[in-house]
């Protein structure tokens, strides 16, 4: 591990000038000013520059090893993930590090104006370090975006599987789109929670919005029905259109004794009957 070549000291002694130049470059190039205020850019830059200066004063090697460099990478990773969550692109995030090059190179040229070899050595050293740290921002940004995507996928799953209380003791879950293993698990969990919360004894599973029903989808439905029964609720499947009925028969899928109806209204009538209730009609006299 190589000792500080003087770069750490140079950063420390010229921190104010470098910081001012660096922040100015970021603000001039920042196309997403609405996501980050000038004060936030300044504070993030000041904190990172102090961390970088401290690590550089302790040591430097090509791998940037040591606890002090681990701290620099960790701080940069957190910043990159936060920017990813805020909506910054990979290039906008990496600019945070790469824009430091110009400010640092200006300081190096002023400090080593009379020593071309030292200027060249220090410039190459600074470029190598910042390039490595730039890769850290890219990798951290990617992980941050993956977290955002996973969270959004989960939110979409939750939104696409609402459980509705239709009547005392009767709940319904309308399914829209493809029903795969992951979504089946979400549907099952949401339905079981609603059964417990509403003390429901009847659950309507509406598949009007499910484009196709194959053997796998049918198995997922039967698993949900079986889980609901274990919780004391009887299921009714509505939305059985003619083409879906033909497909189920063609596949030889046995829905057992599960009640099926073509519409939610028909399923609700059965559900009310199971609760000892009925929908009546009233006439209004004139």
C-alpha positions in Angstrom: 0.0 0.0 0.0 1.5 3.3 -1.1 1.6 6.3 1.2 0.0 9.6 0.3 2.0 11.2 -2.5 0.9 14.6 -1.5 -2.6 14.5 -3.0 -4.4 14.2 0.3 -2.5 17.2 1.6 -3.2 19.2 -1.5 -6.9 18.4 -1.2 -6.9 19.5 2.4 -5.0 22.7 1.8 -7.2 23.7 -1.2 -10.5 22.2 -0.1 -12.4 25.6 -0.3 -11.2 26.4 -3.8 -11.8 22.8 -5.1 -15.2 22.6 -3.5 -16.3 26.0 -4.9 -15.2 25.0 -8.4 -16.7 21.5 -8.2 -20.1 22.6 -6.9 -20.2 25.2 -9.7 -19.5 22.6 -12.4 -22.3 20.3 -11.0 -24.8 23.1 -10.8 -24.0 24.2 -14.4 -24.4 20.6 -15.7 -27.4 19.7 -13.5 -30.5 19.2 -15.7 -32.5 17.9 -12.7 -32.3 21.0 -10.5 -35.8 20.2 -9.2 -34.6 17.0 -7.6 -31.7 18.5 -5.7 -31.2 22.0 -4.2 -28.0 24.0 -4.4 -27.6 23.6 -0.7 -27.9 19.8 -0.9 -25.3 19.7 -3.8 -23.0 21.8 -1.7 -23.4 19.7 1.5 -23.0 16.3 -0.3 -19.9 17.6 -2.1 -18.3 19.0 1.0 -18.9 15.8 2.9 -17.5 13.6 0.2 -14.5 15.8 -0.5 -13.6 15.7 3.3 -13.9 11.9 3.3 -11.8 11.6 0.1 -9.1 13.9 1.5 -8.9 12.0 4.7 -8.6 8.6 3.0 -6.0 9.9 0.6 -3.8 11.3 3.3 -3.6 7.9 4.9 -2.7 5.8 1.9 -3.3 4.9 -1.7 -3.0 1.8 -3.8 -4.5 0.7 -7.1 -7.2 -1.3 -5.3 -8.1 1.5 -2.9 -7.9 -1.0 0.0 -8.3 -0.2 3.7 -11.1 0.8 6.0 -10.7 4.5 5.1 -11.4 3.7 1.4 -14.2 1.4 2.4 -15.8 4.4 4.1 -15.4 6.5 1.0 -17.0 3.8 -1.2 -19.9 3.3 1.4 -20.7 7.0 1.5 -20.6 7.2 -2.3 -22.8 4.1 -2.6 -25.4 5.6 -0.3 -25.4 8.8 -2.2 -25.8 7.0 -5.5 -28.7 4.8 -4.3 -30.5 7.9 -2.9 -30.1 9.6 -6.3 -31.4 6.6 -8.1 -34.4 6.5 -5.8 -34.9 10.3 -6.5 -35.0 9.6 -10.3 -31.5 10.6 -11.4 -30.1 8.7 -14.4 -26.8 6.7 -14.2 -24.9 9.4 -16.1 -26.4 12.2 -14.0 -25.3 10.3 -10.9 -21.8 9.5 -12.1 -21.3 13.2 -12.9 -21.0 13.8 -9.2 -17.6 12.1 -9.2 -16.4 12.8 -12.7 -17.0 16.5 -12.5 -14.5 16.6 -9.6 -11.8 15.8 -12.1 -11.8 19.2 -13.7 -11.8 21.1 -10.4 -9.0 18.9 -9.1 -6.9 19.1 -12.3 -7.0 22.9 -12.2 -5.7 22.9 -8.6 -2.9 20.4 -9.7 -1.9 22.7 -12.5 -1.6 25.7 -10.2 0.3 23.7 -7.5 2.8 22.0 -9.9 3.1 24.6 -12.6 6.9 24.3 -12.5 7.2 20.5 -12.4 5.8 18.8 -15.5 6.7 15.3 -14.3 5.0 15.7 -10.9 2.0 17.3 -12.5 1.7 14.3 -14.9 2.1 11.8 -12.1 -0.5 13.4 -9.8 -2.9 13.9 -12.7 -2.8 10.2 -13.6 -3.1 9.3 -10.0 -6.2 11.5 -9.5 -7.8 10.3 -12.7 -7.3 6.6 -11.7 -8.8 7.1 -8.3 -11.8 9.1 -9.6 -12.4 6.6 -12.4 -12.6 3.8 -9.9 -15.0 5.8 -7.7 -17.0 6.6 -10.7 -17.6 2.9 -11.3 -18.8 2.6 -7.6 -21.5 5.2 -8.4 -22.6 3.3 -11.5 -22.9 0.0 -9.7 -24.6 1.5 -6.7 -27.0 3.4 -8.9 -27.9 0.1 -10.7 -28.6 -1.6 -7.3 -30.7 1.4 -6.3 -32.8 1.2 -9.5 -33.3 -2.5 -9.0 -34.7 -1.8 -5.5 -37.0 0.9 -7.0 -38.2 -1.6 -9.7 -38.8 -4.3 -7.2 -40.7 -2.0 -4.9 -42.8 -0.7 -7.8 -43.6 -4.3 -8.9 -44.7 -5.1 -5.4 -46.9 -2.0 -5.2 -48.5 -2.9 -8.6 -49.2 -6.4 -7.3 -50.8 -5.0 -4.2 -52.9 -2.5 -6.3 -53.9 -5.2 -8.8 -55.2 -7.5 -6.1 -57.6 -5.5 -3.9 -60.0 -7.3 -1.6 -63.4 -5.7 -1.3 -66.0 -6.2 1.4 -69.3 -6.6 -0.4 -71.5 -7.4 2.6 -71.2 -8.5 6.2 -69.3 -11.8 5.9 -68.8 -11.5 2.1 -65.6 -10.4 0.5 -64.5 -10.3 -3.2 -61.2 -10.1 -5.0 -61.3 -9.0 -8.7 -58.4 -10.4 -10.6 -57.0 -8.5 -13.7 -54.2 -9.7 -15.9 -52.1 -12.8 -15.8 -52.2 -15.0 -12.7 -48.7 -16.4 -12.0 -47.2 -18.1 -8.9 -45.9 -14.8 -7.4 -49.2 -13.0 -7.9 -51.2 -16.0 -6.6 -49.2 -15.8 -3.4 -50.1 -12.1 -3.1 -53.8 -12.8 -3.9 -53.9 -15.6 -1.3 -52.3 -13.6 1.4 -54.6 -10.6 0.8 -57.7 -12.7 0.6 -56.8 -14.6 3.8 -56.1 -11.4 5.7 -59.5 -10.0 4.5 -61.3 -13.1 5.6 -59.9 -12.8 9.1 -60.4 -9.1 9.3 -64.0 -9.2 8.1 -64.9 -12.6 9.7 -66.0 -13.6 6.2 -67.6 -16.9 5.4 -68.0 -16.4 1.7 -65.3 -15.1 -0.8 -65.9 -14.3 -4.4 -63.0 -14.6 -6.8 -63.8 -12.8 -10.0 -61.7 -13.7 -13.0 -63.5 -11.5 -15.5 -60.2 -9.6 -16.1 -58.1 -12.7 -16.5 -57.4 -13.0 -20.3 -56.8 -16.7 -20.4 -57.1 -19.7 -18.1 -54.8 -22.6 -18.6 -53.9 -25.5 -16.3 -51.5 -23.5 -14.3 -53.9 -20.6 -13.7 -56.6 -23.2 -12.7 -54.2 -24.8 -10.2 -53.5 -21.3 -8.7 -57.2 -20.7 -8.3 -57.7 -24.0 -6.6 -54.9 -23.4 -4.2 -56.5 -20.1 -3.3 -59.8 -21.7 -2.8 -58.3 -24.4 -0.6 -56.5 -21.9 1.5 -59.7 -19.9 2.0 -61.5 -23.0 3.0 -58.9 -23.7 5.7 -59.8 -20.3 7.1 -63.5 -21.2 7.1 -64.6 -19.4 4.0 -66.4 -20.9 1.0 -65.3 -19.6 -2.4 -67.3 -18.7 -5.5 -65.5 -18.1 -8.8 -67.2 -15.6 -11.1 -66.4 -14.4 -14.5 -66.5 -17.8 -16.2 -67.0 -16.7 -19.8 -68.0 -19.2 -22.5 -64.5 -19.4 -23.9 -63.0 -19.9 -20.5 -65.6 -22.7 -19.7 -64.6 -24.4 -22.9 -60.9 -24.1 -22.1 -61.4 -25.6 -18.6 -63.4 -28.5 -20.0 -60.8 -29.0 -22.8 -57.9 -29.1 -20.3 -59.8 -31.5 -18.1 -59.4 -29.3 -15.1 -61.6 -30.4 -12.2 -62.8 -27.4 -10.2 -64.4 -29.9 -7.8 -67.4 -28.6 -5.9 -66.4 -24.9 -6.3 -69.4 -22.8 -7.3 -68.9 -20.9 -10.5 -70.9 -18.1 -12.1 -70.6 -15.9 -15.2 -71.0 -12.6 -13.4 -70.3 -11.0 -10.0 -74.0 -10.3 -9.6 -74.9 -13.9 -9.9 -72.1 -14.9 -7.5 -73.3 -12.3 -5.0 -76.8 -13.7 -5.1 -75.4 -17.1 -4.2 -73.2 -15.6 -1.5 -76.2 -13.8 0.1 -78.2 -17.0 0.0 -75.4 -18.7 1.9 -75.7 -16.0 4.5 -79.4 -16.4 4.7 -80.1 -13.2 2.8 -81.7 -12.4 -0.6 -82.0 -9.4 -2.9 -85.6 -8.4 -3.3 -87.4 -5.9 -5.5 -89.7 -3.2 -4.3 -92.5 -1.6 -6.2 -93.3 2.1 -5.8 -96.9 3.2 -5.9 -98.0 6.4 -7.4 
